[in-house]
Amino acid sequence: MKKILGAGILFLSLTSFAQTKEDSIQFSKISTEILNKGKSYYELRDLTKNIGHRLSGSEAYEKSVKWAEQKLQEAGADKVWLQEVMIPVWERGKESLYIKSNTGKWTKLKMLSLGNSEGTRGKDVSGEIIMVKSFAEYEKLNPDQVKDKIVFFNYPFSQSYVQTFRGYSDASAYRSTAASLTAQKGGKFAIVRSLSSAFDDVPHTGAMRYKDDVTKIPAVAIGNTTADKLENLLKSQKITAKLNSNCGMKGEKLSHSVIGEITGKKDQSVIVVGGHLDSWDVGEGAHDDGTGIVQSIEVLRTFKNLGIKNNHTIRVVCFANEENGVKGGIQYGKTAKETREKHLFALESDAGGFSPRGIALEMDDAKINQIKTWIPLFLPYGAYDFDGRYSGTDIYPLHDMGVPTAELAPDSQRYFDIHHTEEDTFEKVNRRELLLGATVMTQMIYMIDQNW
């Protein structure tokens, strides 16, 4: 019996070694293919320079739908289709923000209205600025202190977190709720310090929301250096602000997510890889999330070019409307649930096209532990961090259905310097870093396909 057990263990060890060696060879082939022949960088240039930023509901977004459909076909998808999505339409229009002291002249500030914010309908709205540095400070103010004022929520992006997404998560509550909080106490509009890790004067936009029971007043963001200057002015004098903006919601319209896939040879269970096709209406939407789109298409192209016989259907989803509604992700999850289509795994890239550091995993411990046994395969490609327990916004409806989900985790140190700004352009993306991210994504999809 001991000899039989020993032989069995030896057989399993040799089999495991053979699989690991075969996987290592395949990882090398994937890397060599993408780093030498990958098209992600050139496709990103095409998307950002010839279409540009792609706000949901805009003409540019509709152009990007046709672009993604064509690129998936060129990549070798067996099937490409458009999934209908009803999306909210928000437009920015002209906007300006000025400040002055009691005796001074009006000084124009760099600013951006927050996404989904209502504007002033082209009229000047002015009032005295009051500043708070936290929710706790604001709660201490009574309505008489806020009524007809402009509230400046001066809460900085924390520099203490090494993982910058923690700093973003910490500060994002101010962006999303500032307008509603101000309106509840009778204020005219809200100003927030941008969710930025940079020390510059670049304002960052991003989504906000209104509570159901409040008046929809405007909310705008200013850059860090402007916020610092405004703080110093408010320490010694009364400051008045004047806002004029034409932004606002324009109802809903029918749009589309773009989907392409290569059919599984063993069964039709689906492995999803994707990013969001839309962006904010400033910059070019390069890191957020053009990089995720082209990396996902690269995964499909690489499977086809290397002739990898995928067991399960590998599906690329270019989600609509992540930035100001997540309607694409919600619709995809709803359709998957209604059709009872089996999904094995979903991976999103929506954290920028910087060097990959690992993959965050949101699934049960057994699957996490299995994936962690693959870490030695990923180490030569710079991916070592598999400890994150989160996944992408668009695939969260799948997570809620019990599907194991994940997100590419690139180096995050530069991401929130440019996130949601005019600075998010093609020139900020490094070709090697972008392609390495696509490499790690493809390697992960390969391992899931072969082992699940």
Residue pairs with C-beta under 8 A, 6 or more apart in sequence:
20 376
20 377
23 374
23 377
23 446
23 447
23 450
24 377
26 308
26 446
27 377
27 378
27 380
27 381
27 443
27 446
29 306
30 302
30 306
30 439
30 442
30 443
30 446
31 381
31 439
31 443
33 302
33 305
33 306
34 40
34 298
34 302
34 435
34 438
34 439
34 442
35 432
35 435
35 436
35 439
37 305
38 298
38 301
38 302
38 435
38 438
39 294
39 298
39 301
40 291
40 294
40 295
40 297
40 298
40 434
40 435
40 438
41 294
41 429
41 431
41 434
41 435
43 71
43 294
43 297
44 286
44 290
44 291
44 294
44 353
44 426
44 429
44 434
45 426
46 67
47 64
47 67
47 290
47 293
47 294
48 284
48 285
48 286
48 290
48 425
48 426
49 284
49 426
51 60
51 63
51 64
51 67
52 60
52 284
52 285
53 60
53 279
53 280
53 281
53 282
53 283
53 284
53 285
54 60
54 61
54 63
54 64
54 277
54 278
54 279
54 285
55 61
55 90
55 278
55 279
55 280
55 281
55 323
55 324
56 87
56 88
56 89
56 90
56 255
56 278
56 320
56 321
56 323
56 324
56 325
56 327
57 87
57 88
57 89
57 90
57 91
57 250
57 253
57 255
58 281
61 255
61 277
61 278
61 320
62 255
64 277
64 278
65 82
65 255
65 256
65 258
65 277
65 320
68 258
68 277
68 293
68 297
68 318
69 80
69 82
69 258
69 260
71 294
71 297
72 80
72 258
72 260
72 297
72 300
72 316
72 318
73 80
73 260
75 260
75 297
75 298
75 300
75 301
75 304
76 262
76 300
76 301
76 304
76 305
77 260
77 261
77 262
77 300
77 316
78 261
78 262
78 263
79 260
79 261
79 263
80 258
80 259
80 260
81 259
81 260
82 256
82 257
82 258
82 259
83 256
83 257
83 258
83 259
83 328
83 331
83 332
83 335
84 254
84 255
84 256
84 331
85 254
85 255
85 256
85 257
85 320
85 321
85 327
85 328
85 331
86 252
86 253
86 254
86 255
86 327
86 331
87 252
87 253
87 254
87 255
87 320
87 321
87 325
87 327
87 328
88 116
88 249
88 251
88 252
88 321
88 324
88 325
88 327
89 249
89 250
89 251
89 252
89 253
90 115
90 116
90 247
90 248
90 249
90 250
90 324
91 246
91 247
91 248
91 250
92 113
92 246
92 247
92 281
93 119
93 245
93 246
93 247
93 248
94 122
94 244
94 245
94 246
95 111
95 112
95 113
95 119
95 220
95 243
95 244
95 245
95 246
95 247
96 108
96 111
96 243
96 244
96 245
97 108
97 109
97 111
97 191
97 220
97 222
97 241
97 242
97 243
98 106
98 107
98 108
98 109
98 241
98 242
99 106
99 107
99 109
99 129
99 230
99 233
99 239
99 240
99 241
99 242
100 106
100 107
100 239
100 240
100 242
101 233
101 237
101 238
101 239
101 240
102 237
102 238
102 240
106 242
109 222
109 226
109 230
110 201
110 202
110 203
110 222
110 223
110 226
111 191
111 203
111 220
111 221
111 222
111 226
112 203
112 204
112 205
112 220
112 221
112 282
113 119
113 205
113 218
113 219
113 220
113 221
113 245
113 247
114 175
114 179
114 192
114 205
114 206
114 207
114 208
114 219
114 220
114 221
115 205
115 206
115 207
115 208
115 280
115 323
115 324
116 207
116 208
116 209
116 210
116 249
116 324
117 179
117 208
117 218
117 219
117 220
117 245
117 247
117 248
118 216
118 217
118 218
118 247
118 248
118 249
119 218
119 245
119 246
119 247
119 248
120 189
120 218
120 243
120 244
120 245
120 246
121 246
121 248
122 244
122 245
122 246
123 244
124 242
124 243
124 244
125 188
125 189
125 218
125 242
125 243
125 244
126 188
126 240
126 241
126 242
126 243
127 148
127 149
127 150
127 187
127 188
127 189
127 240
127 241
128 148
128 149
128 150
128 238
128 239
128 240
128 241
129 149
129 150
129 151
129 152
129 191
129 230
129 234
129 239
129 240
129 241
130 141
130 145
130 146
130 149
130 150
130 151
130 152
131 151
131 152
131 154
131 230
131 231
131 234
132 138
132 141
132 151
132 152
132 153
132 154
133 154
133 155
134 155
135 173
135 174
135 181
138 151
138 153
138 181
141 185
142 185
143 185
143 186
145 185
146 182
146 185
146 186
146 187
147 185
147 186
147 187
148 186
148 187
148 188
149 187
149 188
150 187
150 188
150 189
150 190
150 191
150 241
150 243
151 178
151 181
151 182
151 187
151 190
151 191
152 190
152 191
152 192
152 227
152 230
152 234
153 174
153 178
153 190
153 191
153 192
153 193
154 193
154 227
154 230
154 231
155 171
155 174
155 192
155 193
156 171
156 193
156 224
156 227
157 167
157 168
157 170
157 171
157 193
157 194
157 195
157 196
157 197
157 416
158 166
158 167
158 170
158 171
159 167
159 197
160 167
161 167
161 170
163 412
164 197
164 412
164 413
164 415
164 416
165 351
165 412
167 197
167 416
168 195
168 416
168 419
171 195
172 195
172 206
174 192
174 193
175 192
175 195
175 206
175 207
175 208
175 219
175 221
176 207
176 208
176 209
177 208
177 209
178 190
178 191
178 192
178 208
178 219
179 189
179 190
179 208
179 210
179 214
179 216
179 217
179 218
179 219
180 209
180 210
180 211
180 214
181 190
182 188
182 189
182 190
182 217
182 219
183 210
183 214
183 215
183 216
183 217
184 211
184 214
187 217
188 217
189 217
189 218
189 219
189 220
189 243
190 217
190 218
190 219
190 220
191 219
191 220
191 221
191 222
191 241
192 219
192 220
192 221
192 222
193 221
193 222
193 224
193 227
194 202
194 203
194 204
194 221
194 222
194 223
194 224
194 227
195 204
195 206
195 221
195 416
195 419
195 420
196 202
196 204
196 223
196 224
196 416
196 417
196 419
196 421
197 413
197 415
197 416
197 417
198 224
198 416
198 417
198 418
199 224
199 225
200 223
200 224
200 225
200 417
201 223
201 224
201 225
201 226
202 223
202 418
202 421
202 422
202 423
203 220
203 221
203 222
203 223
203 226
203 421
204 221
204 223
204 419
204 420
204 421
205 221
205 280
205 281
205 282
205 420
205 421
206 221
206 280
206 323
206 419
206 420
207 323
207 324
208 219
210 216
218 243
218 245
218 247
220 243
220 245
222 230
230 239
233 239
255 320
255 321
256 320
257 277
257 317
257 318
257 319
257 320
257 328
257 331
257 332
258 277
258 317
258 318
259 315
259 316
259 317
259 318
260 297
260 300
260 315
260 316
261 270
261 300
261 313
261 314
261 315
261 316
262 300
262 303
262 304
262 310
262 313
262 314
263 313
264 310
264 311
264 312
264 313
264 314
265 309
265 310
265 311
266 311
266 312
267 311
267 312
268 312
268 313
268 341
268 342
269 312
269 313
269 342
269 343
269 344
270 312
270 313
270 315
270 336
270 341
270 342
270 343
270 344
271 312
271 313
271 314
271 315
271 343
271 344
271 345
271 346
271 347
271 445
271 448
271 449
272 315
272 316
272 317
272 343
272 345
272 346
272 347
272 395
272 398
273 296
273 299
273 300
273 314
273 315
273 316
273 317
273 346
273 347
273 348
273 349
273 441
273 445
274 292
274 293
274 296
274 316
274 317
274 318
274 319
274 346
274 347
274 348
274 349
274 392
274 394
274 395
275 289
275 291
275 292
275 293
275 295
275 296
275 318
275 319
275 348
275 349
275 350
275 392
275 394
276 289
276 292
276 293
276 318
276 319
276 320
276 321
276 322
276 323
276 328
276 329
276 350
276 393
276 394
277 289
277 293
277 318
277 319
277 320
277 328
278 285
278 319
278 320
278 321
278 322
278 323
278 328
279 285
279 288
279 289
279 290
279 323
279 424
280 288
280 323
280 420
282 420
282 421
282 422
282 424
283 418
283 421
283 422
283 423
283 424
283 425
284 290
284 424
284 425
284 426
285 424
286 353
286 424
286 425
286 426
286 428
286 429
287 352
287 353
287 354
287 415
287 418
287 419
287 424
287 428
287 429
288 350
288 352
288 419
288 420
288 424
289 322
289 349
289 350
290 353
290 426
291 349
291 352
291 353
291 429
291 434
291 437
292 348
292 349
292 350
292 353
292 408
293 318
294 434
294 438
295 349
295 353
295 408
295 434
295 437
295 438
295 441
296 316
296 317
296 318
296 349
296 441
297 316
298 435
298 438
298 441
298 442
299 314
299 316
299 438
299 441
299 442
299 445
300 314
300 316
302 308
302 438
302 442
303 310
303 314
303 442
303 445
303 446
308 446
310 449
311 449
311 450
312 344
312 449
312 452
314 445
314 449
317 332
317 394
319 328
319 329
319 332
319 394
320 327
320 328
320 331
321 327
321 328
322 328
322 329
322 350
322 393
322 394
326 393
326 394
326 396
328 394
329 393
329 394
329 395
329 396
329 397
330 397
332 394
332 397
332 398
333 396
333 397
333 398
333 400
333 401
334 397
335 341
336 343
336 397
336 398
336 401
337 401
343 398
343 401
343 403
344 403
344 404
344 448
344 452
345 403
345 404
345 405
345 406
345 445
345 448
345 452
346 391
346 392
346 395
346 398
346 399
346 403
346 404
346 405
346 406
347 359
347 392
347 395
347 405
347 406
347 407
347 408
347 441
347 444
347 445
348 391
348 392
348 393
348 394
348 395
348 405
348 406
348 407
348 408
349 392
349 407
349 408
349 437
349 441
350 392
350 393
350 394
350 407
351 407
351 408
351 409
351 410
351 412
351 415
352 410
352 412
352 414
352 415
352 419
353 410
353 429
353 430
353 433
353 434
353 437
354 410
354 411
354 412
354 413
354 414
354 415
354 430
354 433
354 437
355 382
355 410
355 411
355 433
355 436
355 437
356 381
356 382
356 383
356 408
356 409
356 410
356 411
356 433
356 436
356 437
356 439
356 440
356 441
357 382
357 383
357 384
357 385
357 409
357 410
357 411
358 378
358 383
358 384
358 385
358 386
358 387
358 388
358 409
359 371
359 383
359 385
359 386
359 388
359 406
359 407
359 408
359 409
359 440
359 444
360 386
360 387
360 388
360 389
360 390
360 391
360 406
360 407
360 409
361 367
361 368
361 371
361 386
361 388
361 389
361 391
361 404
361 406
362 389
362 390
362 391
362 399
362 404
362 405
362 406
363 404
363 405
363 406
364 404
367 404
368 386
370 451
371 386
371 447
372 386
374 447
375 383
375 384
375 386
377 443
377 447
378 384
378 440
378 443
381 436
381 439
381 440
381 443
382 436
382 440
383 440
385 409
388 407
388 409
390 407
391 399
391 405
391 406
391 407
392 405
392 407
395 403
395 405
396 405
398 405
399 405
406 444
408 437
408 440
408 441
410 433
410 437
414 428
417 423
418 424
418 428
